[in-house]
Amino acid sequence: DALGDIASVSGAAVAVISADGQQLCTLTLAGGLPQGDVACELLQELVPSLATAGELQLAAAGAGSFSLSSPKTAGIAVVSADGNAAARTSWFNDASAVSPAAATAVSDGSPATSLLALASSGLDGSSIAVQLLDAASGDTAETATVAVPAAAHPVSGPAPRVVAAWLDASKRKGVAAAGGSALQGCRLLLLWSDDQLTLVSDGEVAWTREEALAAGSSNLFIDLPAARRTTASAADAAGSSPAASAASAGLLGLLRDKAKLKRWVRLQVLSVMVQFKLSNPQEHEEFLQLRQAVSDNNLPFRDTSGFRKLIVLLTDSGKVFGLHSGDGRILWTSSTPAAAAGSSSSKQYLRVWKRFHDLTHAPQLAVLSAGGEAGSSSLLVLNGHTGEVLQEQQLPYAIEKVVPQHQPVHDGAADQFTFLLVEPTLPSRALPKVHLLPNSATTQ
């Protein structure tokens, strides 16, 4: 049978998926030259779970091993080429990512060995299961469960999953580390379906980065939540101004909190030293950090002048972020189903859905995911202040264009924004279909 274009090279072996997607063919190399004939095996016999999955993915795992998977089904197969036959196959039902092989350190004169790391995340994303394999034999060297710390901000939507892994075992002595912590001597870099990066070092999460922020597709600036001014309200009732009340509350807060008072005094001292150029570089840096910490520019509430804003960013991965305009910190995140699945290839739109007249109500935002030419689309309505998913609706048609209407519909307590959703033009009809969203008696 003809060979396909899905191929990979690992060590001294080459693996290719046949053109019909039914066979895995391997060939051994020596000095860059083929040795013997190409050996092919039916996937139905080799890996039955992937035989009919489609969209097969083949990657080098090192030391003559390959990983075989499909986004259509869970699990990963690790195939070790033996001569000219794919003789050893291990199936890992729960794994969602496998790393290339990584060499361990030389221990007591013994040569370095190669390890593979298989990773999968829990349903809620709070843990990562890691399995280390000997790349040469396919034997399991270690299994461990790594706890993922909770985010410092509210998180909504389905949990992401691990989709790629890279292992560094250069500090691990031997295949199976004796004693010590889990995954001793290993560092594992994990990529999630929502474009997060997590580094696991010696069995613990060292850090997590939101790389999705590097690829934003749409953004909105909305008002932050209103502050709960109970003290100010009481002062207004007594006839004093909000500004005087806030100043009074701030002074009382300093006097009651010794730590805040010490920090404030230290800030004043450093301010004088910096102003008269009496500070060293460390004191100048401390002054900048203290000034940033006590500044009200970064409070998570709206200010009277309206300068502080909440930036809502929709990324290419399908993840939505609520960012503070003062320092850019993350206030909340919300994942769309496409971000959790890692399949955000369709175009997405971020729009204001509903705006309330009462300032205590959060605006509602709409995330529209346009399906392909033959696929369905979806609508996700979020709370603009917390990212909470308020509504999720499947739309049984594809979207080529979203046309916002200029005038929102006033329904008494809020303004409902409306949109025209234009389907792609098909050869069977001259004009595309147009849908009203939301489609109700009030908006028609």
C-alpha angles and dihedrals in degrees: 000000000000118000119240131224096257103099142143140186121220120176107307096344136084124204126193133178112227119248092253091051093235102104140050113215125194135188131187120226131204119186089348092302126111117254115209126331132321111269118209129191130188113254088218088066097033102043111000093182091063100038095094100020098097128204091068118195121206122190137171114254096181135249091057093307129125135194119224122193145142131215087223094069139028122252140052131238120213111205120192115201112225113191104310097334132080089230105156120055127171121190121207109191099192101038118112100176137028126194128223113260117281125199120235125221122274109263125199093336094309116129122255117268131207125245133193124206122213116194138186133169129226121254091260095039093240095120141030123214112212127189123187117208133192101243093211100049103020090231119145111251099181143347124204141168116221119202115226112216116237116257118258090233135051114283124199136179132039118330118255124239133225111262105170139021139191122194131206111190098161092119095047115100111217131340098288114037112221114232123322126093127335113280089012113196093009133115117193124192113202130194117205128209090251091054097259117147120212127186116206113195122184092343098311133095107254097183145335125215128196099224090169087080088072092068112046119170103182139006143188133195113218135168119273119238117283114257119248099246101184093147092046092049091052090049092049089053088054091051102259125124124257090241092054090046092051091049091050092048090049093052092047090048091054093049093049096046111060093189092054091046092052091048092050092049091048089051092053092049093049091046091059092045092051093045092054093039094244096127129097121226093267092052091047091053090047089052092053092049093048092047090051092048096052096039115113090212089090100047111128091236134084119264127224092252094049097235097126111078140175111237113209111200126189111201132206090252091061095252119132122213132196107208131185112238092216101063104356095244119155114258096177143343132209126190123211119216088256091057092049092050095042092234104114097140094125121088116264133202131204117204140159106260104182133002119198124213091218109081092214091068119083118234115249121234130203126217111194118194110197115215123222123268091287101021133095125251133220141217123213120187115200136190102246094215100046107017091236114158107243100172138009122190133174116221113207095219141060122256124221098169138014114210114191116212115235099228120052120217113254111220100175103265100035147014113251113207117215132205140195112225113204119204121217115271113256127204089239094064133041097215128041122242118254125206130196117227120228093022109199140127090264096052099040 
